[in-house]
Amino acid sequence: MRLTRREILTAFLGAPFALAACRSTPESKDVAGEIVGASVNIGHAIREFRNAEVPVSNWEKVKVAIVGGGAAGLSAAYQLKKMGVNDFALLELEAHIGGTAQSGRNDLVGYPWGAHYLPVPFTENRDLTALLDEMDLTEGRGTNGELVIKEQYLCREPEERVFYKGRWYEGLYLHVGESDEEKTQFAAFQKEIDAWVNWRDGSGKRAFVLPVSACSRDAAALELDKISFGDWLRTNGFTSERLFWYCDYACRDDYGLKLDQTSAWAGLFYFCSRVRKSGDESQPFITFPEGNGRFIDHLFESSKDRARLGAVVVDIVPNDGGVDVVYLRDNELRGFHSEKVIYASPIFTAKYVIRDFRQTPPAFASEFEHNAWFVANMFLKNRPKNRFSKDFPLAWDNVLYESPGLGYVNSTHQKGLDYGPAVFTYYYPMCAEENGRAKLFGLGHADLTDIILSDLSRAHPDIRELTERIDVMRWGHAMISPRAGFLWSGAREAAAKPYRNIHFAHSDLSGIALFEEAFYHGLRAAREVAV
């Protein structure tokens, strides 16, 4: 049954705002644009062609087949090339490479369809710092050995602002109007963060650092995974509404989960893993107009000649001689007789395409849960006007305090385009809500466009008249959910072990959906198969 506009806005933006929006603004049915990205019919194609025979002439031999062209798969291909292994093929089901780190471009600027920044890594992360050197993003090392990034690649000021009760304010933590008690609680929270930043186990390992594989396994740290971040805050005596909002925003932003859905370990990881020592600021952000698409494009150069885009893998069959990979491309079944496979797709998909897993699903298969998002790129003919002269100006990241969405990134910001047309990239996580994926895919372009414009009209009354086009990408399984009890349950470690000649590489295996993790697992798997 077709939902009313009020029912849709209530589901996505909340009842009070939905009522006000329906009374004051029209539905946005005439905005140009389309839903882009992943086809919802891929699962049907896998089932339909799974048992079909590949013509003899359509088989090829290859040393390594890489399944998945996101950041992990591309990183694996990149590492194989660096090690002199050129006999590989990379299969990506979409027509565009990059997964959730892919990007788009128009005549004005590039823009992200997902991941849009990379914190400057610590020098201990040698593989990642080497990549940044190779991309000519660095100016060498500082006096303490820290990585120095060229100024033009660091996020340009102003970086962040938050909209609250009709006004824009600097930063993401809302200081305006805070009471003495709220100031005290925020300071106490920072003290807890500092303590965990400085914490070391008996072997000198940090509790939280990137990549996750370098984190301590000490029980004192791992115990945090047994409770939610919300419970951790309450247990430590925190009650401040604005502190809870700040931590909830962090969880929604990095994990697509709400505060009480997120593991306390993951919550503290967000605040601690990018801080060198107590008192330091979090590592600055490297960003480009196209977001992490810049890294994707660089990695893709290593495998461009070995990639098959639009290749839907329908069957992976381990055998005594290696692994057969069957895929559908241009409506024709093809296959690889490979010695080894790097499976760089989300872990939940393995039980559908690896034949042995379909017949006997591994115990860890049900432990990996993903959540849905939608991302929209809005093409504006001009910038929205601030209501008040004292409002903090348009920033790179623009967040609405009252909204269940994440606000938008100004994709034209980093390029220094401060006037005229703009591209805003809007993010909305479904936060693992019941039937969230079905709810999202049950809506069309006009419905999603209305949600976006209704949401942003809180801060920008002129947003509808300025918006010329909105393209929307629905991510049904956008990222792994680091819910309480998952990260250190043993499921990740079990899933990372090779199965026969299939090696696994995906950020899922870290439980944290970050570029750093995908890069780490891609390189690790490539080194495993090259032995």
N, C-alpha and C positions, 0 to 999 in steps of 0.2 A: 504494500500500500504506500502510495506517494506521501512523504512527510510534508507538512506545511513549512513555510519559511521560518515561522516562529519556532517550530519543533527542531529544525536543523540548527538554527542559531543558538537555541537553548542547549542542545547537546554539545556544541563546540565552544560557545562563549559564555554560557551561564544564563540562567533565567532572567535576572534583573536587567542585564544589558540587552538580552534578546528582545525583551518587551520594549525597552526604550528605542532600540534600533528599528524595530518594526513600525513604531509610531512616527519616527522622524526621518528615516531614509528609505529610498526605493530599492527594490531588488535589482542586482546588477546583471541583467540577462544579456545586455548588448555589448559587453566588453569582449573585444577580440581576443583570440588565443585558443589554446588547445591543451589537452592532456597528453603529455609526451612520456617517453621512456618505456619501461618494461611491459611486455605483453602479458595479459592475464591468461592467455591460452597456451602458454608454454607447457604447463603441467599436462594438458590434454595431449599435446604433441608427444611428450615423453611416453605416456601410456600407450598411445596409438601405434608408435613405431618400435616399441621396445623389443618385440619378438620378431620383427621383420628381418629378412636376410639381406646382408650387404653384398652387392654384386662383387664377384671376384676381382674385377678390374678396378673397383673403388677402394681396395685396401692399399695402404702404404706402410712402410716400416720407418720407425723413428726410435731414437734412444730414449727420449723423455717426452711424454705428453703432459702439458700443463693444462689443467681444467679450471678455467676462471681467469678473466682478464681484469680483475680489480687490482688494488694496490699490492696485495700479496702475490698474485700470479705474475704481475709485471715485475715485481722485485725478484721473484725466482728466476724469471727469464734474464733479467739484468745480471744477476749473479752468475748464472750459467755462462753467459757470454764472457764475463770477466775471467772466468776460470778456463776459457777456451773450449767450452762445450757448445757447439753450434748445431748439433743434431737434435733439435727439439722442435715441437710445435705447440703453439698456444691457442686454445679454443675458448672463445667468448661468445655467449649466447646472444648478446645484444649487438646492435650495429655500431655502438659507440663503446669505446674502451674506458675503463676506470672505475666501474661500479659506483659506490656512493661518493667517490672522490672525483667523478667526472665533471666536466664543465661545458659551457656553451659560449657562443660569441655572437654579437651583432655588429653593426657598423660602428658602434660607439665604443664598446668595451667587451672584454670577456667577463663571465660571471659563473659562479659555482652552482652545482646541482646537489651539493651535500657539503662535505668537509671543506672548510675554508681557511684554515690557518695551521701553522706548526710552531709550537713553542721552541725557542732556541734550545737545542739539546745540550746536556752536560758533555764535557770533553771525553768522559768515560765511555760514552756511546760512540765508539770509534767508527763503526760502519756508517752511521747516520751523518756524523760530522764529515766523513770522507765524501759522502754524496753531496753535501752542501759545498764543500771545496770544489768538487768536480763541476758543479753547476755555476761556479764563479759567484757565489752569494756571499763569500766571506772575505775579510781583510786580514786573515791570519789569526793570531792569538794575542790576548791581552797580557798584562803584567803577571797575572796569576794563572795564566794558561787557559783562561776561558775563551770560548769561541767568540770572535768579533764578526758580526754580520754587517754587511754594507747598509748604510743608513736607508737607502731607497727601498730596501726589502723589509724593513721593520715597520710594523703597523704605524701609520701616520696619525698624529694627533689631530683632533680629539678622538680618543679611542672608543669610549663607551659613555652612554647616557641612559637614564631611566625616566620614564614618564609616570608621574604620580599626581593624581587629583588636579589635572589640568595644566601641569607645568613639567618642563624637562629639567632634569638635574644631572650634574656630572657624576660619572661612576655608576657602578651597579648596586653597591650597598647604599641603601637609602639613609642618609644622615639627617636630612632635613626634618625638623620637628621631633627628633629623638629625645627621650627623657634621660635623666641621669642614670636610671636603672638600665635602660637599653644601652647606654654608652658603656656601663660597667660590664654588662653581659658580652658585648662585642669584644671588649678588651680581654675578657676571660676566655672567650672562644679563640682569639688570636694566640693567647698564651698556651692553650691546648695544642693548637697547630704547631707552634714553635717547638713544643716539647716533642712532638712526633717527628718534626723535621730533624731535630738533633739526635733522636733515638738511634742507637746502634745495637745489634745483637752481639753475641760473644765473638763472632768472626768479623765484626766490623761492618756488617751489611745494614743498609737502611731499611726501614719498614716499607717505605713507598718511594719508588724510583722507576724510571722508564729505561728499558722495557720491563714488564712485570717479572720476567724470568730472573731479573737481578734482585728482586725483593727478598727480604728475609722470610724464612719459614719458621721463625720463632713463634712459639705458642702465644706469647703476649700480643703479637700482631695478628695472628690468624684468628684468635678468638673474636676479633672485631667483625668477622664475616658472619657470625652466628646471629647477629641482631641487625635491625634496620638502622639507617642513619638517624631517622627520627627518634627511635628509642635511645640511641646513644646520646643525642642532645638532651632528651628528657632525663635520662639517668644521671647526666652531669649537671643537672639543675638549671638548664636553659629553658626560658619561657618566652623570650622576646619574639613578638610576631614578625618583626622585620628581619631578625636573624634567621628565623625559620623560613621566611620567604627567600632569603638570599641562598640558603643551603638547598632549598627545594628547587630554585632556579638552576643552580649548579647541576643538580641531578638530572633535571629535565633536559638541560642543554647538552651535557656530555653523554648521558645514558638513555635518555628517553623514558625515564622513570620518575615517579614522584618520590618525595623524601622518605615516606614510610614503605616504599617498595624497594629501595636501594640498600644494598649491603653497607653497613657502617665502614667496612674496610674500603669499599669503593668511594664512599663519600669523603673519607679522609685522604684517600689517594688523590682525589681531585685537587684538594687544597695543599697537599704536602709534596707531591712528586715533582713539581716544577720549581721548588724553592731550594736553593743551594744550602743555606743555613739560616737559622732564626735571625730575624731582623732584615733579611734580604727581601726584595720584591720578587714576585713570581717571574720566571723567565719571560722576556719579551716575545711577542708573536712575530713570526715571519708570515707575511701574507701577500697575495697578489690579487688583482681584480678577479681572476678566474679561480681563486682559492687554490686548493690542493691539486687542481687540474694542471698546474705548472709542473708539479712533481710527476704526475701521471704522464704528461707529454714527454718529459725527459726519459723516464724509464721505458716508455714505449719505443723509443728510438732503438733500443737494444733488440726488440723482438718484432718490429714492424714487418720484416720480411718473412717471419716465421708464424705470423698470427693469422687465424681464420676467424673473422668476425661473423656474426649471425650463425654460429655453429652451436646447435643445441645438442649437448651430450645426452643420449638416451639410455646408454648401457655401458657399464664398466665391468669387465669380466677378468678377474685374475686367473692365471693358469700357470702351468709348470714352466713355460717359457717366458713369462712376463705378464703383461696386462693388455687385453684388447679394449680399445675405446671406440665405441660406435656413436656417431653423431649425425645429425640431420642438418643439411645446409642446402639452400636453394631447392627445398622440397625433394632432396635426394639423399639417400643413406650412404654414408661413407665410414671408413674406419681406419684406425691405426693399430698395427701390431707394435706395441712399445715394450721396451725393457722395463721401464719404470714410469710411474705416474706421480705427478704432484697435484694433489687435489686442493685447489685454492679457492673453492666455492664455500659458501656458508655451510657449517657442519650439519645443519638439519637436513640439507639436500642430499647428503651422502646415502641415507637410507632409501632414497628413491631411485638412485642411479647405479650404485654399486650392487651388483647382483647378489653377492653373499649377504650384504646387509639387508636387502629386501627380504631374503628368506629367513635370516636370523638377525634381527636388529641388535646391535651392541647395547650393553646396559647403559652406556652414557648417552645414547641417542635422545632420550626423552628429557635430559637435563638441560639441553641448550634451548633457551627460549629467546625469541626475537620480538621486537615491537615495531609497530607501523608508524610512519611519518608521512607528511606531505611537505614538499618544498615548492615554492612558486617564485618565478622571476617576473617582476613587475616592470614594465617599460613606461617611464613617465616622461611627459613632454617638458616638465619643469619640476623644481623642488617644491615640496609643501612649505607653506609659510609658517613660521613660529607665531603663536598667538600673542606672545608678550616679548618685549624687547629684552627682558632679563632672562629669557629661556636659554638654557645651554644649547649651543648650536648643533646642527646635524653632525653626527659622529659616524665612525665605522660601524659600530654595533649599537643598535637602538632598541631598547627593551621597554615594554609596557608592564608596569607593576601589577595592574589589575587584570591582565590578560592570561589565559591558560596557554597561549602561544608563546613563542620565544622572541617575537618582534622581527626585526629585519637587519640584514647587513647591507650597507650602502656600497655596492660593488664598484661604483665610480669613485669612491673616496680615495683609494690608494693611488689612483692615477692622477690625482690632483685636479679632477674636474669638479669644481665647486659651484658652478652655475650652469643653468640650462638643463638639458635632458639628463636623466639618471636611470640606473637600474637598481632596484631594491630586491634583495633575495629574502623571502619570508619563510620562516620555519615553524612547523606545528607538529609536535610529537603527540601520538595517541596515548602515550604513557601506560602501555600494557593494559588498557582498560578492557573489560569483558566485551567481546564482539567488536573491538576497535577496528580490526582489519576489515571486517565485513561492513562496518559502518562507513569507513573511508571509501571502499570500493563501490559502495552503493550510491555514491554521489557523483554527479556529472560536473562538467566544467563550470556551468552557471552557478551551481550550488557552492562549489569551492571558492569561486571568485567572490561570491557574495559574503562568505565567511571572512575572507581576507580583508575585503574593503570595509566591511562592518567593523571588524576588529580594529583596523588602523584608523578608522574615522574617529575613534576616541581621542587620538592625538592629532590627527590631521583632518579637519572638517572638509578640506578641499581635495582629498585624495581621489575621489571618484572622477572629478572633472579633469584631473591631471593624468590619470592612468589611461594609456592608449592600448595596452595589451597586457595580458597575464597568461603565461604558460605555466602549467602545473605538472609536477612529477610526483606520483604516488609510490612510496616505498613500502611494500607490504611486509618486508622483513628487513628493516633498515639497519638494525644493529643488535648485537647481543645484549641481553638484559642481565647486568650484574646484581641480581636480586640477592637478598640475604640467604646465606647457606649454600650458594652455588660456587663462588670463586675458589674456595679451598676445600671443596667436597671430594676432590679426586677425579671428577669428571673431565676436567680440562687436560689433566696429565694423561688420562686413559685415551682420550680422543687424539692426542698428539702423537701417540705411538704408531709407527708404520704398521699397516696391515698388509702382509705379504709384500708385494712390490709397490704398494700405494703409500705415498708419504703425504702428510696433511700440512697445509699452510694457510692460515686465515687468522684474522684478528680475533675471531671467536675463541681461539685457543688461549688467548690471554684473558678473556672475559671482559675486555675493555676495547671498545671499537675506536681505536686511534690509528692514525697513519703510522706512527712509530712502531706499533705492535704488528701491523700488517707487513711492514718492511722487514722487521726482525724475523717473522716466521717465513717469509718468502726466501730470505737469504739462508736461514737455517735449513729449510727443506732442500734448497738447491745444493747446499754443501753435503747433505746426506746422500742424495742420489748420485752425486759426482764421485763419491768414494769408490 
